[in-house]
Amino acid sequence: MSLRHALLGLLAERAQSGYDLTKKFELSMKRYAWHASHSHIYPELKRMAAEGLVEVVDEGLRGRRTYAITGSGRTELRNWMLSPPTNAVVRNEDALRLFLLSSLDRPDAEHLLGRIIDTAEREVAHMREVVADVEGIGDADGPPLFGHFAAEFGLRYHLMELDWARWALGRLTSPAR
């Protein structure tokens, strides 16, 4: 995924300023999907505007610009969304720790798995609140609330992580091992 496509996707929802987009990354996307800071976002918006993928639709105080996606931008986003992934690089520190689990002695490995369980339990509780907050929002005659889909994915992901970590800890601590 590129920053460009993430920005186009967010702008497809509604016109937003660079500040609004930065906040969206910080609050909802950074942890689960993609990280981008304002030092990445603003130059990319400028490039995308020069290429006709977005346009400035409002200028406010202190040079604040509100950007909207153009028809060309929607086409670019659609093409990317429907194409197979080309760069499936994932950086997940917990997964890396699991690959390196054999470097720990048994009590430390149990501690690590216990920490993953604790974190997953907190995330499940949080995501249940998020799902409850977004359920039922929107117009029954309008398009589906796709934010609900993302929230439900987050909940199910953490439920899977919790189930796996409990399984792994059980295997590690079972008397047969």
TORMI-77713 format. One line per 4 residues: their letters; for each residue x, y, z of C-alpha. Coordinates in steps of 0.5 Angstrom, whole numbers. Layout:
N
a) X/Y/Z ~ ...;
This chain:
177
mslr) 0/0/0 ~ 2/7/-1 ~ 1/13/3 ~ -2/16/-4;
hall) -7/11/-4 ~ -9/11/4 ~ -10/19/3 ~ -14/18/-4;
glla) -18/13/0 ~ -19/18/6 ~ -21/24/1 ~ -26/19/-2;
eraq) -30/19/4 ~ -30/27/5 ~ -26/33/3 ~ -20/34/9;
sgyd) -14/38/10 ~ -7/36/11 ~ -8/37/19 ~ -15/33/19;
ltkk) -11/27/15 ~ -6/27/20 ~ -10/26/26 ~ -14/21/22;
fels) -8/17/21 ~ -6/18/29 ~ -12/16/32 ~ -15/10/27;
mkry) -10/8/22 ~ -3/8/25 ~ -3/2/30 ~ -7/-2/25;
awha) -6/-1/18 ~ -1/5/16 ~ 3/10/19 ~ 4/17/16;
shsh) 6/24/20 ~ 5/31/17 ~ 12/31/14 ~ 10/25/10;
iype) 3/27/8 ~ 4/35/6 ~ 9/33/1 ~ 5/27/-2;
lkrm) -2/32/-2 ~ 2/37/-6 ~ 5/32/-11 ~ -2/29/-12;
aaeg) -5/36/-13 ~ 0/37/-19 ~ -2/30/-22 ~ -9/32/-22;
lvev) -11/26/-17 ~ -13/31/-11 ~ -15/39/-12 ~ -15/44/-7;
vdeg) -23/46/-5 ~ -22/51/0 ~ -16/55/3 ~ -17/58/10;
lrgr) -13/61/16 ~ -5/61/16 ~ -6/57/9 ~ -10/51/11;
rtya) -12/48/5 ~ -18/43/4 ~ -17/38/-1 ~ -22/33/-5;
itgs) -21/27/-9 ~ -22/28/-17 ~ -25/24/-22 ~ -18/22/-24;
grte) -16/20/-16 ~ -22/16/-16 ~ -20/12/-22 ~ -13/11/-19;
lrnw) -16/9/-12 ~ -21/4/-15 ~ -15/1/-20 ~ -11/0/-14;
mlsp) -17/-3/-9 ~ -18/-8/-14 ~ -11/-10/-16 ~ -8/-16/-13;
ptna) -3/-13/-7 ~ 4/-12/-10 ~ 8/-11/-4 ~ 5/-15/2;
vvrn) 11/-13/7 ~ 8/-13/14 ~ 12/-10/20 ~ 9/-13/26;
edal) 14/-13/33 ~ 10/-18/36 ~ 10/-23/30 ~ 18/-22/30;
rlfl) 18/-24/37 ~ 14/-30/36 ~ 19/-32/31 ~ 25/-31/36;
lssl) 21/-34/42 ~ 26/-40/42 ~ 31/-35/44 ~ 28/-34/51;
drpd) 28/-39/57 ~ 21/-42/59 ~ 19/-37/64 ~ 21/-31/60;
aehl) 17/-34/54 ~ 11/-36/59 ~ 11/-28/61 ~ 11/-26/54;
lgri) 5/-30/52 ~ 2/-28/58 ~ 3/-20/56 ~ 0/-22/49;
idta) -6/-25/52 ~ -7/-18/57 ~ -6/-14/51 ~ -11/-18/47;
erev) -16/-18/52 ~ -15/-10/53 ~ -16/-9/45 ~ -22/-14/45;
ahmr) -25/-10/50 ~ -24/-3/46 ~ -26/-6/40 ~ -32/-8/42;
evva) -34/-1/45 ~ -32/1/38 ~ -36/-4/34 ~ -42/-2/39;
dveg) -41/6/37 ~ -41/5/30 ~ -47/0/30 ~ -53/3/27;
igda) -50/9/25 ~ -52/12/18 ~ -58/12/13 ~ -61/6/12;
dgpp) -62/8/5 ~ -55/10/4 ~ -49/6/3 ~ -46/1/8;
lfgh) -42/4/14 ~ -35/1/12 ~ -32/4/18 ~ -36/-1/22;
faae) -33/-7/17 ~ -26/-4/19 ~ -28/-4/27 ~ -31/-11/26;
fglr) -24/-14/23 ~ -20/-11/29 ~ -25/-14/34 ~ -24/-21/30;
yhlm) -17/-20/29 ~ -16/-19/37 ~ -20/-25/38 ~ -16/-29/34;
eldw) -10/-27/37 ~ -13/-28/44 ~ -15/-35/42 ~ -8/-36/39;
arwa) -4/-34/45 ~ -8/-38/50 ~ -7/-44/46 ~ 0/-43/45;
lgrl) 1/-41/53 ~ -3/-48/54 ~ 2/-52/50 ~ 8/-49/53;
tspa) 5/-50/60 ~ 2/-57/59 ~ 5/-62/63 ~ 7/-67/57;
r) 12/-61/54;
